[in-house]
């Protein structure tokens, strides 16, 4: 069963509704007792890094999530800020991240943005999978798939092997990562129609 972690951020209902439509077992995790029978986790998030990290630290769920992810190797998928808090730190705030991935979150430089485009990076953009044959997340996607983005900071992997897809927005930044049982996407699959449904159902098959 997929557990969607409810620590106060993210489009929780959207994930639950999507998985219900696909007949995939799912439940919301808002209490430590909810982790029973969970075989996969989704860590959603929207907004600022420190706000997300503070809520997660105080949610009463962090220790259970850490145990499942780091010790029991349960697959986890971070979404947007849920991906970003997997890093060690962020330029957006002062709190430490989870440190699951050797990475820092940095602000997208605006000097390379054309046509008076500004932050945030908002709307549809293409991802370029680096190794589509090795990541189940990208199975059966069309060529040059597009997803919905909303962010001003990007996930800068220290180990480039952890970056499994990139997107161009003035710079080429990592838009998806995978390291052992830990995956994450900068875009919002729950807002990305058919392509997003495919990524989320592919995650169920990991």
N, C-alpha and C positions, 0 to 999 in steps of 0.2 A: 504494500500500500504506500502511496505517495503522501507525505506529510508536508503541508504548506505552513511554514513557520510564521505565526502571527505575533510579531513583537511591536506592532503599532504602525507599521509602514507597508506600503505595497498594495497592489490590486488583488487582494486575497480572494474576493468573490469571483473575479474573472478567471483565476486559475481553477477554482473549484467547479465553476460552471462548465469550463472547457473540458475538464477531465470527465465530468459527469456525462456530457454529450458523447464522449468517446468511449463510455463504459469502462473507464479506468478507475480503480478504487482510489479514493482520495479523502483526506480529512484535514481539518485545520488544527494546527498545533498551537495552543495558547496556554497550556498547563503541562507541567512535567509528566502528569499521568497520561497525557495524550500520545506519548511516544510508543505505546504498545503496538506491536505488529507493523511498525513503520520500516520499510525496506529502502526508501529513497526520500530525499529531502529537497524542497525548494526554498531558497532563501531570497525572498523578494526585497524590494527597496525602491524608494523614490526620495528625492530631496538631497539634503546636505550630508556629507560624510560624518561629521561629529554628531549631528542629531541622530542619525541612524545608529552609530556605534554606541551612543549613550543609551538609547532605548534598548538596544540588544543587550548591553551589559547589565541593565536593570530589569530585564524581562523575566528572570528566573528560569530561562530556557537555555542559556549559554552553555552551562556545564554539560547538560545532556546532549546538546548538539555537538560540542567538542568531542565528547566520548564516542558518539556514533560516527562522526566523520574521521577523526584522527586515530581512534583505536579499533573500532569495528569496521572501518573502511566502507561505510554506507555511502553510496553515490549521492552527491549533492550538486544542485544547480543554482548558482547565484544569478540574480537578475538585476541589471542596472546597478544601483547602489549596493544591492546585495552581492554583486560581484566585487565592487570596489572595496567593501569592508573586509574582503578576504586578503587584501594586500597588507603590507607592513605599516604603511603610513600614507597620509594624503596631504597635498599642499592646501587642501580646502579647510583643514582643521588641525588641531593639536593632539587629538586623542590617537592612541595606537590602534592599528587595525588588528584583525585576527591573526595575521601573519601566516596564513595557510599557504600562501604563494609568495615567493620572493619577488616582490613588485612594489612600486610606489605609484600613487595616483597623482597625476599632474594636470595642470590646466592646459587646455588646448590653446596653442599660440594663435593669436588673431592676425599676426603680421602676414601670414600666408593665405588668408581667406580672400577670395576674389569677389568682385561685384558688390562691395559694401556689405558682405555677409557678416553677421555678428554671432556671438554666442547667445543662447545655447545652440548647440547642434540639434535641431528639431525637425522631425519629419522623416520621410522615407529615404533610405540610402542602401547602397549595395554592399554586401559582404563578399570577400574573396577567401574562401576556405583554402588554407595552405596544404592540408593533407586530407581531403574529403574521404579518401579510402580508409583512413585510420580512425575517423571520428564518427561514431554512430549518430551523433547529433545532426549531421548533415545528410544522412541517407535520404535518397529520393527527392532532394530539393532540385529545382530547375537551375540552369546555369545562371550565374550572376544574380542570386536571389536578393530581393529587397526586404528590409525590415524597418520598423519604426523606432527612431532614436529620440531621446530627450536628455541631453547632458552637456556639461561644459568642461568636464574633467575626463581624462582617459587613463586606462590601466596600462602602465609601462612595466612589462615583464623584464626582470633581470636575466632570466633564462629564456631565451627566445624559443626553445622547444615547447614551452608552455603556451605559447601563442599559436592558436590553430586557425584563426581567421583575422583578416584586417579589413579596414574601411578607410576610404579617403575623404578627409574633410580639412583641406589645407595641408594636413600632414597625413601620413599613413599610420593609423593607430590600431592597436589590438582591439578587435570587437568580439572575440571569443577566446576562451582559454580552456585548457584541460591539463590536469596533472594528477595522474593515478585516478582516484575516485572523485576528484574535485573538478567541476566544470563551472563555467560562468559565461554569460553573454552580456554585452553592454546594451544591446537593444532590448526592446520590450516584445517578446514573442506573443504575449497575451493581447497585444494590440496590432499584431502583424498578420491577421487574417490567415490564409491557408499556409503560408510559409511558417508562421509562428506555431500553428497547430501541429505541423509536421515536426518541428524541433521539440515541442513538448511531448508529443507521443513517442518520438525517437528516444527521448530521455527515459521514458518508462521501460524501453527495451534494453537499456544498458545493463 
